[in-house]
């Protein structure tokens, strides 16, 4: 009887960690599948006919949706990483859109997200940085101040 209880407790502690690892693995595989489908789309645009391009676009759209769902599941199961915390800026909240021009005070180095990989954000291009603006995350071109991408309500 004692062995059964110990095995039950051991299983209860191991199963949640396996489930979260599986979720992360699923998210990585779906992102890899998306990249493969995008490669297939480029090949279809170069060498295929209209039907091939249409099917490849459908595959990319489906892979994007699956990657988004897997990412949301990962985010839901790792709420502690995306916790809002005590973060206040010396300026008011503004709802920024892609294409907007920011003043340097809004995207200075103190607002950079130092480790975007922790939040599973894509790697920024040259002269671009992920910037936290309250609970939103902005991809900003630091040379021009132009907002490239916005993720609203990124932090809980």
C-alpha positions as a Python dict, from the first residue, in 0.01 Angstrom:
ca = {
    (1, 'X'): (0, 0, 0),
    (2, 'X'): (280, 235, 87),
    (3, 'X'): (449, 179, -252),
    (4, 'X'): (128, 264, -438),
    (5, 'X'): (95, 594, -250),
    (6, 'X'): (458, 686, -321),
    (7, 'X'): (418, 597, -691),
    (8, 'X'): (99, 806, -705),
    (9, 'X'): (274, 1108, -555),
    (10, 'X'): (569, 1063, -788),
    (11, 'X'): (339, 1044, -1091),
    (12, 'X'): (150, 1355, -976),
    (13, 'X'): (472, 1557, -966),
    (14, 'X'): (618, 1429, -1294),
    (15, 'X'): (308, 1455, -1518),
    (16, 'X'): (272, 1841, -1516),
    (17, 'X'): (636, 1889, -1618),
    (18, 'X'): (598, 1639, -1902),
    (19, 'X'): (282, 1814, -2022),
    (20, 'X'): (450, 2155, -2038),
    (21, 'X'): (753, 2012, -2216),
    (22, 'X'): (523, 1848, -2466),
    (23, 'X'): (347, 2181, -2522),
    (24, 'X'): (678, 2355, -2591),
    (25, 'X'): (783, 2075, -2827),
    (26, 'X'): (452, 2098, -3010),
    (27, 'X'): (495, 2472, -3049),
    (28, 'X'): (846, 2428, -3191),
    (29, 'X'): (731, 2158, -3434),
    (30, 'X'): (441, 2370, -3556),
    (31, 'X'): (675, 2666, -3614),
    (32, 'X'): (909, 2438, -3807),
    (33, 'X'): (615, 2308, -4012),
    (34, 'X'): (518, 2669, -4088),
    (35, 'X'): (868, 2746, -4217),
    (36, 'X'): (858, 2435, -4437),
    (37, 'X'): (519, 2535, -4578),
    (38, 'X'): (648, 2886, -4649),
    (39, 'X'): (942, 2731, -4834),
    (40, 'X'): (698, 2517, -5034),
    (41, 'X'): (492, 2827, -5117),
    (42, 'X'): (797, 3008, -5253),
    (43, 'X'): (881, 2704, -5465),
    (44, 'X'): (522, 2684, -5593),
    (45, 'X'): (528, 3055, -5682),
    (46, 'X'): (848, 3001, -5880),
    (47, 'X'): (782, 2671, -6051),
    (48, 'X'): (418, 2570, -6000),
    (49, 'X'): (88, 2662, -6154),
    (50, 'X'): (-200, 2853, -5992),
    (51, 'X'): (-349, 2548, -5826),
    (52, 'X'): (-14, 2465, -5660),
    (53, 'X'): (18, 2821, -5533),
    (54, 'X'): (-339, 2818, -5398),
    (55, 'X'): (-283, 2490, -5214),
    (56, 'X'): (50, 2611, -5076),
    (57, 'X'): (-112, 2933, -4950),
    (58, 'X'): (-383, 2727, -4781),
    (59, 'X'): (-116, 2512, -4616),
    (60, 'X'): (70, 2820, -4492),
    (61, 'X'): (-251, 2969, -4354),
    (62, 'X'): (-336, 2645, -4172),
    (63, 'X'): (19, 2612, -4035),
    (64, 'X'): (11, 2972, -3915),
    (65, 'X'): (-315, 2909, -3733),
    (66, 'X'): (-179, 2593, -3573),
    (67, 'X'): (142, 2769, -3465),
    (68, 'X'): (-64, 3052, -3316),
    (69, 'X'): (-281, 2806, -3122),
    (70, 'X'): (23, 2614, -2995),
    (71, 'X'): (189, 2940, -2891),
    (72, 'X'): (-126, 3048, -2706),
    (73, 'X'): (-139, 2710, -2529),
    (74, 'X'): (226, 2747, -2431),
    (75, 'X'): (160, 3099, -2307),
    (76, 'X'): (-142, 2985, -2107),
    (77, 'X'): (53, 2705, -1942),
    (78, 'X'): (351, 2934, -1858),
    (79, 'X'): (167, 3232, -1712),
    (80, 'X'): (452, 3312, -1473),
    (81, 'X'): (680, 3410, -1763),
    (82, 'X'): (423, 3655, -1904),
    (83, 'X'): (323, 3804, -1572),
    (84, 'X'): (284, 4180, -1595),
    (85, 'X'): (465, 4257, -1273),
    (86, 'X'): (523, 4605, -1139),
    (87, 'X'): (614, 4800, -1450),
    (88, 'X'): (550, 5172, -1481),
    (89, 'X'): (678, 5416, -1735),
    (90, 'X'): (734, 5789, -1683),
    (91, 'X'): (474, 5858, -1953),
    (92, 'X'): (106, 5781, -2011),
    (93, 'X'): (-15, 5473, -2193),
    (94, 'X'): (-71, 5528, -2565),
    (95, 'X'): (-223, 5275, -2798),
    (96, 'X'): (36, 5245, -3075),
    (97, 'X'): (-27, 5095, -3418),
    (98, 'X'): (215, 4959, -3675),
    (99, 'X'): (356, 5244, -3883),
    (100, 'X'): (342, 5502, -3604),
    (101, 'X'): (647, 5719, -3534),
    (102, 'X'): (775, 5717, -3175),
    (103, 'X'): (991, 5969, -2997),
    (104, 'X'): (1317, 5823, -2860),
    (105, 'X'): (1192, 5855, -2500),
    (106, 'X'): (939, 5578, -2571),
    (107, 'X'): (1190, 5325, -2703),
    (108, 'X'): (1512, 5401, -2520),
    (109, 'X'): (1737, 5116, -2410),
    (110, 'X'): (1577, 5099, -2065),
    (111, 'X'): (1256, 4967, -2227),
    (112, 'X'): (1421, 4703, -2448),
    (113, 'X'): (1325, 4344, -2387),
    (114, 'X'): (1667, 4199, -2314),
    (115, 'X'): (1579, 3837, -2388),
    (116, 'X'): (1305, 3813, -2655),
    (117, 'X'): (1364, 3437, -2682),
    (118, 'X'): (1233, 3392, -2329),
    (119, 'X'): (899, 3524, -2449),
    (120, 'X'): (924, 3334, -2778),
    (121, 'X'): (931, 3655, -2979),
    (122, 'X'): (1096, 3635, -3320),
    (123, 'X'): (1449, 3764, -3353),
    (124, 'X'): (1447, 4133, -3444),
    (125, 'X'): (1620, 4243, -3764),
    (126, 'X'): (1912, 4482, -3775),
    (127, 'X'): (1831, 4817, -3607),
    (128, 'X'): (1510, 4677, -3460),
    (129, 'X'): (1433, 4608, -3094),
    (130, 'X'): (1145, 4464, -2899),
    (131, 'X'): (1025, 4734, -2659),
    (132, 'X'): (786, 4699, -2369),
    (133, 'X'): (516, 4964, -2346),
    (134, 'X'): (306, 4885, -2038),
    (135, 'X'): (149, 4543, -2119),
    (136, 'X'): (211, 4575, -2494),
    (137, 'X'): (519, 4473, -2688),
    (138, 'X'): (633, 4681, -2986),
    (139, 'X'): (890, 4598, -3250),
    (140, 'X'): (1056, 4934, -3316),
    (141, 'X'): (1312, 5038, -3574),
    (142, 'X'): (1552, 5225, -3344),
    (143, 'X'): (1701, 5433, -3625),
    (144, 'X'): (1373, 5583, -3742),
    (145, 'X'): (1144, 5529, -3442),
    (146, 'X'): (883, 5358, -3660),
    (147, 'X'): (671, 5083, -3503),
    (148, 'X'): (692, 4767, -3713),
    (149, 'X'): (473, 4524, -3513),
    (150, 'X'): (245, 4552, -3210),
    (151, 'X'): (136, 4275, -2971),
    (152, 'X'): (-132, 4419, -2744),
    (153, 'X'): (-191, 4271, -2398),
    (154, 'X'): (120, 4058, -2428),
    (155, 'X'): (182, 4058, -2054),
    (156, 'X'): (-101, 3952, -1823),
}
